[in-house]
């Protein structure tokens, strides 16, 4: 069997082990995620490829942002590698787990590779990796927006709950109106014309004067009827 190179990844560094086909560890060391260290790693991997005319198996666990430097190194050098999610890695290593240390994790990943079938990621899958990363980023932003909207809803219910009935809550106009008039007291004393002009000035879309005036009237009426749970201060 080919050589197996396994990494236990942490913040800014990895612990690396190399096993030969006889399941014997022939090298182990800590490497930092820096350009000089990655150059040394590339030379070591290329040396194995040239000496045995067969690329080694490379395996490591996905650790979020910490493993992405190592992933980029693999892609830039067109090395195929096996990237395991944490649950998958734990399940495969449980049979060999004796104690938990950074070094033992790298050894366990290497040893289990001799008996477990793992899917390899090719270094040419750059576009797929970018799309996957963007999709994950979009999902994270969407989750954050949901949390933020929930928090804002609770606050508006205390200050000016009628706003959520007057405007589409996901619109830019709604967010701008909340900043301009977070409390009905801030509407009191302003004329319909002033409020209409503020509405028209604080939307990216073209809103007609008639529509802005209609919203201004509704906002004034809502402020007169509203009884918020907190004062304007």
ZADO-1210 file (C-alpha; in nm, 4 decimals, padded with zeros to 6 digits):
<atoms>
<atom x="00.0000" y="00.0000" z="00.0000" code="UNK" pos="1"/>
<atom x="00.1047" y="00.3598" z="-00.0600" code="UNK" pos="2"/>
<atom x="00.2369" y="00.5876" z="00.2140" code="UNK" pos="3"/>
<atom x="-00.0185" y="00.7635" z="00.4294" code="UNK" pos="4"/>
<atom x="00.0290" y="01.1217" z="00.5501" code="UNK" pos="5"/>
<atom x="-00.2089" y="01.2332" z="00.8250" code="UNK" pos="6"/>
<atom x="-00.2506" y="01.5713" z="00.9889" code="UNK" pos="7"/>
<atom x="-00.4080" y="01.6735" z="01.3149" code="UNK" pos="8"/>
<atom x="-00.4992" y="02.0369" z="01.2492" code="UNK" pos="9"/>
<atom x="-00.5249" y="02.3133" z="01.5057" code="UNK" pos="10"/>
<atom x="-00.5011" y="02.6932" z="01.4966" code="UNK" pos="11"/>
<atom x="-00.2025" y="02.7981" z="01.2861" code="UNK" pos="12"/>
<atom x="-00.0315" y="02.4570" z="01.2878" code="UNK" pos="13"/>
<atom x="-00.0706" y="02.0840" z="01.2323" code="UNK" pos="14"/>
<atom x="00.0867" y="01.7707" z="01.3709" code="UNK" pos="15"/>
<atom x="00.1917" y="01.5504" z="01.0793" code="UNK" pos="16"/>
<atom x="00.2771" y="01.1797" z="01.0644" code="UNK" pos="17"/>
<atom x="00.3895" y="00.9639" z="00.7716" code="UNK" pos="18"/>
<atom x="00.3322" y="00.5886" z="00.7656" code="UNK" pos="19"/>
<atom x="00.4762" y="00.3494" z="00.5091" code="UNK" pos="20"/>
<atom x="00.2927" y="00.0569" z="00.3528" code="UNK" pos="21"/>
<atom x="00.3929" y="-00.1664" z="00.6462" code="UNK" pos="22"/>
<atom x="00.1971" y="00.0567" z="00.8847" code="UNK" pos="23"/>
<atom x="00.5171" y="00.1863" z="01.0428" code="UNK" pos="24"/>
<atom x="00.5561" y="00.5531" z="01.1308" code="UNK" pos="25"/>
<atom x="00.8643" y="00.6846" z="00.9525" code="UNK" pos="26"/>
<atom x="00.8214" y="01.0547" z="01.0295" code="UNK" pos="27"/>
<atom x="00.6323" y="01.2844" z="01.2636" code="UNK" pos="28"/>
<atom x="00.6629" y="01.6535" z="01.3369" code="UNK" pos="29"/>
<atom x="00.4693" y="01.9713" z="01.3980" code="UNK" pos="30"/>
<atom x="00.4418" y="02.2137" z="01.1066" code="UNK" pos="31"/>
<atom x="00.3290" y="02.5736" z="01.1192" code="UNK" pos="32"/>
<atom x="00.0870" y="02.7039" z="00.8571" code="UNK" pos="33"/>
<atom x="00.3386" y="02.9412" z="00.7016" code="UNK" pos="34"/>
<atom x="00.4816" y="02.9678" z="00.3508" code="UNK" pos="35"/>
<atom x="00.8310" y="02.8360" z="00.4454" code="UNK" pos="36"/>
<atom x="00.6816" y="02.5398" z="00.6333" code="UNK" pos="37"/>
<atom x="00.4456" y="02.4574" z="00.3480" code="UNK" pos="38"/>
<atom x="00.7395" y="02.4700" z="00.1061" code="UNK" pos="39"/>
<atom x="00.9182" y="02.2105" z="00.3175" code="UNK" pos="40"/>
<atom x="00.6030" y="01.9994" z="00.3247" code="UNK" pos="41"/>
<atom x="00.5704" y="02.0176" z="-00.0540" code="UNK" pos="42"/>
<atom x="00.9320" y="01.9054" z="-00.0945" code="UNK" pos="43"/>
<atom x="00.8736" y="01.6120" z="00.1404" code="UNK" pos="44"/>
<atom x="00.5578" y="01.5006" z="-00.0432" code="UNK" pos="45"/>
<atom x="00.7244" y="01.5376" z="-00.3851" code="UNK" pos="46"/>
<atom x="01.0180" y="01.3331" z="-00.2557" code="UNK" pos="47"/>
<atom x="00.7812" y="01.0502" z="-00.1671" code="UNK" pos="48"/>
<atom x="00.6158" y="01.0713" z="-00.5094" code="UNK" pos="49"/>
<atom x="00.9499" y="01.0627" z="-00.6920" code="UNK" pos="50"/>
<atom x="01.0939" y="00.7864" z="-00.4736" code="UNK" pos="51"/>
<atom x="00.7959" y="00.5529" z="-00.4953" code="UNK" pos="52"/>
<atom x="00.6322" y="00.6711" z="-00.8200" code="UNK" pos="53"/>
<atom x="00.3000" y="00.6798" z="-00.6423" code="UNK" pos="54"/>
<atom x="00.1418" y="00.9761" z="-00.4624" code="UNK" pos="55"/>
<atom x="00.0786" y="00.9145" z="-00.0917" code="UNK" pos="56"/>
<atom x="-00.2642" y="00.9119" z="00.0635" code="UNK" pos="57"/>
<atom x="-00.3254" y="01.2370" z="00.2516" code="UNK" pos="58"/>
<atom x="-00.5895" y="01.2589" z="00.5209" code="UNK" pos="59"/>
<atom x="-00.6940" y="01.5199" z="00.7766" code="UNK" pos="60"/>
<atom x="-00.9999" y="01.6354" z="00.9637" code="UNK" pos="61"/>
<atom x="-01.1967" y="01.9462" z="00.8765" code="UNK" pos="62"/>
<atom x="-01.1618" y="02.1954" z="01.1607" code="UNK" pos="63"/>
<atom x="-01.3479" y="02.4913" z="01.0125" code="UNK" pos="64"/>
<atom x="-01.1308" y="02.7927" z="00.9351" code="UNK" pos="65"/>
<atom x="-00.8203" y="02.6319" z="01.0844" code="UNK" pos="66"/>
<atom x="-00.7937" y="02.3582" z="00.8191" code="UNK" pos="67"/>
<atom x="-00.8559" y="02.5846" z="00.5194" code="UNK" pos="68"/>
<atom x="-00.4904" y="02.6883" z="00.4861" code="UNK" pos="69"/>
<atom x="-00.3934" y="02.3236" z="00.4578" code="UNK" pos="70"/>
<atom x="-00.6766" y="02.2658" z="00.2099" code="UNK" pos="71"/>
<atom x="-00.5571" y="02.5517" z="-00.0082" code="UNK" pos="72"/>
<atom x="-00.2031" y="02.4115" z="-00.0013" code="UNK" pos="73"/>
<atom x="-00.3353" y="02.0765" z="-00.1259" code="UNK" pos="74"/>
<atom x="-00.5404" y="02.2372" z="-00.4027" code="UNK" pos="75"/>
<atom x="-00.2606" y="02.4708" z="-00.5150" code="UNK" pos="76"/>
<atom x="-00.0261" y="02.1730" z="-00.5546" code="UNK" pos="77"/>
<atom x="-00.2920" y="01.9453" z="-00.7087" code="UNK" pos="78"/>
<atom x="-00.2612" y="01.6837" z="-00.4343" code="UNK" pos="79"/>
<atom x="-00.5574" y="01.4538" z="-00.3805" code="UNK" pos="80"/>
<atom x="-00.6607" y="01.4353" z="-00.0154" code="UNK" pos="81"/>
<atom x="-00.9286" y="01.2953" z="00.2138" code="UNK" pos="82"/>
<atom x="-01.1077" y="01.5583" z="00.4196" code="UNK" pos="83"/>
<atom x="-01.3095" y="01.4114" z="00.7047" code="UNK" pos="84"/>
<atom x="-01.5832" y="01.5792" z="00.9018" code="UNK" pos="85"/>
<atom x="-01.5291" y="01.5556" z="01.2813" code="UNK" pos="86"/>
<atom x="-01.8074" y="01.3019" z="01.3421" code="UNK" pos="87"/>
<atom x="-01.6831" y="01.0777" z="01.0632" code="UNK" pos="88"/>
<atom x="-01.3251" y="01.0959" z="01.1926" code="UNK" pos="89"/>
<atom x="-01.4300" y="01.0184" z="01.5504" code="UNK" pos="90"/>
<atom x="-01.6373" y="00.7186" z="01.4421" code="UNK" pos="91"/>
<atom x="-01.3515" y="00.5745" z="01.2366" code="UNK" pos="92"/>
<atom x="-01.0896" y="00.6327" z="01.5060" code="UNK" pos="93"/>
<atom x="-01.2928" y="00.5081" z="01.8036" code="UNK" pos="94"/>
<atom x="-01.1667" y="00.1528" z="01.7598" code="UNK" pos="95"/>
<atom x="-00.8062" y="00.2689" z="01.8035" code="UNK" pos="96"/>
<atom x="-00.8599" y="00.5528" z="02.0519" code="UNK" pos="97"/>
<atom x="-00.6712" y="00.5032" z="02.3762" code="UNK" pos="98"/>
<atom x="-00.6173" y="00.8567" z="02.4961" code="UNK" pos="99"/>
<atom x="-00.6800" y="01.1995" z="02.3551" code="UNK" pos="100"/>
<atom x="-00.3751" y="01.3992" z="02.2444" code="UNK" pos="101"/>
<atom x="-00.2916" y="01.5937" z="01.9299" code="UNK" pos="102"/>
<atom x="-00.0247" y="01.3387" z="01.8354" code="UNK" pos="103"/>
<atom x="-00.2445" y="01.0329" z="01.8855" code="UNK" pos="104"/>
<atom x="-00.5167" y="01.1810" z="01.6623" code="UNK" pos="105"/>
<atom x="-00.2764" y="01.2101" z="01.3689" code="UNK" pos="106"/>
<atom x="-00.1538" y="00.8532" z="01.4236" code="UNK" pos="107"/>
<atom x="-00.5085" y="00.7221" z="01.4456" code="UNK" pos="108"/>
<atom x="-00.6134" y="00.8954" z="01.1240" code="UNK" pos="109"/>
<atom x="-00.3146" y="00.7369" z="00.9477" code="UNK" pos="110"/>
<atom x="-00.3653" y="00.3879" z="01.0898" code="UNK" pos="111"/>
<atom x="-00.7381" y="00.3769" z="01.0161" code="UNK" pos="112"/>
<atom x="-00.6682" y="00.4760" z="00.6549" code="UNK" pos="113"/>
<atom x="-00.5227" y="00.1301" z="00.5967" code="UNK" pos="114"/>
<atom x="-00.8583" y="-00.0316" z="00.6682" code="UNK" pos="115"/>
<atom x="-01.1229" y="00.2348" z="00.5936" code="UNK" pos="116"/>
<atom x="-01.2383" y="00.3436" z="00.2490" code="UNK" pos="117"/>
<atom x="-01.2390" y="00.7229" z="00.2220" code="UNK" pos="118"/>
<atom x="-01.3413" y="00.9516" z="-00.0625" code="UNK" pos="119"/>
<atom x="-01.0648" y="01.1684" z="-00.2015" code="UNK" pos="120"/>
<atom x="-01.0950" y="01.5328" z="-00.2961" code="UNK" pos="121"/>
<atom x="-00.9050" y="01.6319" z="-00.6073" code="UNK" pos="122"/>
<atom x="-00.6927" y="01.9454" z="-00.6168" code="UNK" pos="123"/>
<atom x="-00.8696" y="02.0568" z="-00.9351" code="UNK" pos="124"/>
<atom x="-01.2062" y="02.0954" z="-00.7564" code="UNK" pos="125"/>
<atom x="-01.1375" y="02.4652" z="-00.6888" code="UNK" pos="126"/>
<atom x="-01.4626" y="02.5945" z="-00.8346" code="UNK" pos="127"/>
<atom x="-01.6650" y="02.3391" z="-00.6412" code="UNK" pos="128"/>
<atom x="-01.4846" y="02.4333" z="-00.3193" code="UNK" pos="129"/>
<atom x="-01.5516" y="02.8023" z="-00.3821" code="UNK" pos="130"/>
<atom x="-01.9210" y="02.7401" z="-00.4459" code="UNK" pos="131"/>
<atom x="-01.9398" y="02.5223" z="-00.1357" code="UNK" pos="132"/>
<atom x="-01.7715" y="02.7937" z="00.0718" code="UNK" pos="133"/>
<atom x="-02.0020" y="03.0645" z="-00.0667" code="UNK" pos="134"/>
<atom x="-02.3065" y="02.8487" z="00.0013" code="UNK" pos="135"/>
<atom x="-02.1943" y="02.7951" z="00.3593" code="UNK" pos="136"/>
<atom x="-02.1271" y="03.1675" z="00.4004" code="UNK" pos="137"/>
<atom x="-02.4723" y="03.2537" z="00.2606" code="UNK" pos="138"/>
<atom x="-02.6337" y="03.0087" z="00.5021" code="UNK" pos="139"/>
<atom x="-02.4460" y="03.1632" z="00.7959" code="UNK" pos="140"/>
<atom x="-02.5538" y="03.5148" z="00.6933" code="UNK" pos="141"/>
<atom x="-02.9135" y="03.4002" z="00.6555" code="UNK" pos="142"/>
<atom x="-02.9053" y="03.2486" z="01.0055" code="UNK" pos="143"/>
<atom x="-02.7589" y="03.5704" z="01.1478" code="UNK" pos="144"/>
<atom x="-03.0290" y="03.7763" z="00.9752" code="UNK" pos="145"/>
<atom x="-03.2992" y="03.5553" z="01.1246" code="UNK" pos="146"/>
<atom x="-03.1551" y="03.6056" z="01.4734" code="UNK" pos="147"/>
<atom x="-03.1233" y="03.9826" z="01.4173" code="UNK" pos="148"/>
<atom x="-03.4820" y="04.0115" z="01.2884" code="UNK" pos="149"/>
<atom x="-03.6076" y="03.8184" z="01.5901" code="UNK" pos="150"/>
<atom x="-03.4239" y="04.0511" z="01.8286" code="UNK" pos="151"/>
<atom x="-03.5474" y="04.3602" z="01.6444" code="UNK" pos="152"/>
<atom x="-03.9044" y="04.2304" z="01.6510" code="UNK" pos="153"/>
<atom x="-03.8908" y="04.2013" z="02.0300" code="UNK" pos="154"/>
<atom x="-03.7520" y="04.5539" z="02.0647" code="UNK" pos="155"/>
<atom x="-04.0064" y="04.7086" z="01.8261" code="UNK" pos="156"/>
<atom x="-04.2889" y="04.5416" z="02.0175" code="UNK" pos="157"/>
<atom x="-04.1746" y="04.7511" z="02.3144" code="UNK" pos="158"/>
<atom x="-04.1193" y="05.0799" z="02.1322" code="UNK" pos="159"/>
<atom x="-04.3520" y="05.1081" z="01.8300" code="UNK" pos="160"/>
<atom x="-04.5242" y="04.7771" z="01.7404" code="UNK" pos="161"/>
<atom x="-04.7482" y="04.9337" z="01.4748" code="UNK" pos="162"/>
<atom x="-04.4472" y="04.9812" z="01.2437" code="UNK" pos="163"/>
<atom x="-04.4473" y="04.6116" z="01.1543" code="UNK" pos="164"/>
<atom x="-04.8031" y="04.6454" z="01.0221" code="UNK" pos="165"/>
<atom x="-04.7329" y="04.9541" z="00.8140" code="UNK" pos="166"/>
<atom x="-04.4213" y="04.8393" z="00.6287" code="UNK" pos="167"/>
<atom x="-04.2752" y="04.5179" z="00.4867" code="UNK" pos="168"/>
<atom x="-04.0361" y="04.4133" z="00.7626" code="UNK" pos="169"/>
<atom x="-03.7637" y="04.2870" z="00.5237" code="UNK" pos="170"/>
<atom x="-03.7574" y="04.6056" z="00.3176" code="UNK" pos="171"/>
<atom x="-03.4922" y="04.8770" z="00.3302" code="UNK" pos="172"/>
<atom x="-03.7687" y="05.1317" z="00.3862" code="UNK" pos="173"/>
<atom x="-03.8824" y="04.9552" z="00.7022" code="UNK" pos="174"/>
<atom x="-03.5286" y="04.9502" z="00.8429" code="UNK" pos="175"/>
<atom x="-03.4808" y="05.3193" z="00.7623" code="UNK" pos="176"/>
<atom x="-03.8165" y="05.4152" z="00.9168" code="UNK" pos="177"/>
<atom x="-03.7245" y="05.2257" z="01.2337" code="UNK" pos="178"/>
<atom x="-03.4086" y="05.4343" z="01.2573" code="UNK" pos="179"/>
<atom x="-03.5971" y="05.7592" z="01.1911" code="UNK" pos="180"/>
<atom x="-03.9012" y="05.6888" z="01.4073" code="UNK" pos="181"/>
<atom x="-03.8237" y="05.4116" z="01.6601" code="UNK" pos="182"/>
<atom x="-04.0899" y="05.5554" z="01.8953" code="UNK" pos="183"/>
<atom x="-04.4260" y="05.7228" z="01.8264" code="UNK" pos="184"/>
<atom x="-04.3164" y="06.0325" z="02.0187" code="UNK" pos="185"/>
<atom x="-04.0670" y="06.1043" z="01.7371" code="UNK" pos="186"/>
<atom x="-04.3566" y="06.1316" z="01.4918" code="UNK" pos="187"/>
<atom x="-04.5578" y="06.3695" z="01.7086" code="UNK" pos="188"/>
<atom x="-04.5291" y="06.7323" z="01.6035" code="UNK" pos="189"/>
<atom x="-04.4063" y="06.6568" z="01.2503" code="UNK" pos="190"/>
<atom x="-04.6183" y="06.7541" z="00.9527" code="UNK" pos="191"/>
<atom x="-04.7420" y="06.5116" z="00.6908" code="UNK" pos="192"/>
<atom x="-04.5154" y="06.6784" z="00.4344" code="UNK" pos="193"/>
<atom x="-04.2003" y="06.6412" z="00.6445" code="UNK" pos="194"/>
<atom x="-04.2691" y="06.2747" z="00.7106" code="UNK" pos="195"/>
<atom x="-04.3524" y="06.2140" z="00.3420" code="UNK" pos="196"/>
<atom x="-04.0233" y="06.3723" z="00.2337" code="UNK" pos="197"/>
<atom x="-03.8299" y="06.1647" z="00.4874" code="UNK" pos="198"/>
<atom x="-03.9929" y="05.8491" z="00.3551" code="UNK" pos="199"/>
<atom x="-03.9067" y="05.9358" z="-00.0049" code="UNK" pos="200"/>
<atom x="-03.5502" y="06.0266" z="00.0904" code="UNK" pos="201"/>
<atom x="-03.4917" y="05.7018" z="00.2750" code="UNK" pos="202"/>
<atom x="-03.5750" y="05.4391" z="00.0163" code="UNK" pos="203"/>
<atom x="-03.3619" y="05.3139" z="-00.2704" code="UNK" pos="204"/>
<atom x="-03.6664" y="05.2384" z="-00.4804" code="UNK" pos="205"/>
<atom x="-03.8699" y="05.5024" z="-00.6616" code="UNK" pos="206"/>
<atom x="-04.1731" y="05.5601" z="-00.4444" code="UNK" pos="207"/>
<atom x="-04.4390" y="05.7930" z="-00.5716" code="UNK" pos="208"/>
<atom x="-04.5394" y="06.1050" z="-00.3837" code="UNK" pos="209"/>
<atom x="-04.8899" y="05.9680" z="-00.3399" code="UNK" pos="210"/>
<atom x="-04.7655" y="05.6430" z="-00.1889" code="UNK" pos="211"/>
<atom x="-04.5236" y="05.8278" z="00.0401" code="UNK" pos="212"/>
<atom x="-04.8056" y="06.0569" z="00.1543" code="UNK" pos="213"/>
<atom x="-05.0292" y="05.7555" z="00.2211" code="UNK" pos="214"/>
<atom x="-04.7557" y="05.5998" z="00.4368" code="UNK" pos="215"/>
<atom x="-04.6996" y="05.9321" z="00.6159" code="UNK" pos="216"/>
<atom x="-05.0695" y="05.9593" z="00.7062" code="UNK" pos="217"/>
<atom x="-05.0740" y="05.5991" z="00.8276" code="UNK" pos="218"/>
<atom x="-04.7611" y="05.6631" z="01.0363" code="UNK" pos="219"/>
<atom x="-04.9160" y="05.9714" z="01.1994" code="UNK" pos="220"/>
<atom x="-05.2371" y="05.7840" z="01.2789" code="UNK" pos="221"/>
<atom x="-05.0399" y="05.4895" z="01.4210" code="UNK" pos="222"/>
<atom x="-04.8343" y="05.7212" z="01.6414" code="UNK" pos="223"/>
<atom x="-05.1540" y="05.8729" z="01.7817" code="UNK" pos="224"/>
<atom x="-05.3001" y="05.5313" z="01.8632" code="UNK" pos="225"/>
<atom x="-04.9817" y="05.3609" z="01.9868" code="UNK" pos="226"/>
<atom x="-04.9201" y="05.2999" z="02.3560" code="UNK" pos="227"/>
<atom x="-04.5603" y="05.1681" z="02.3754" code="UNK" pos="228"/>
<atom x="-04.4228" y="04.9753" z="02.6718" code="UNK" pos="229"/>
<atom x="-04.1294" y="05.2147" z="02.7145" code="UNK" pos="230"/>
<atom x="-04.0781" y="05.5894" z="02.6984" code="UNK" pos="231"/>
<atom x="-03.9024" y="05.7607" z="02.4112" code="UNK" pos="232"/>
<atom x="-03.5928" y="05.8076" z="02.6274" code="UNK" pos="233"/>
</atoms>
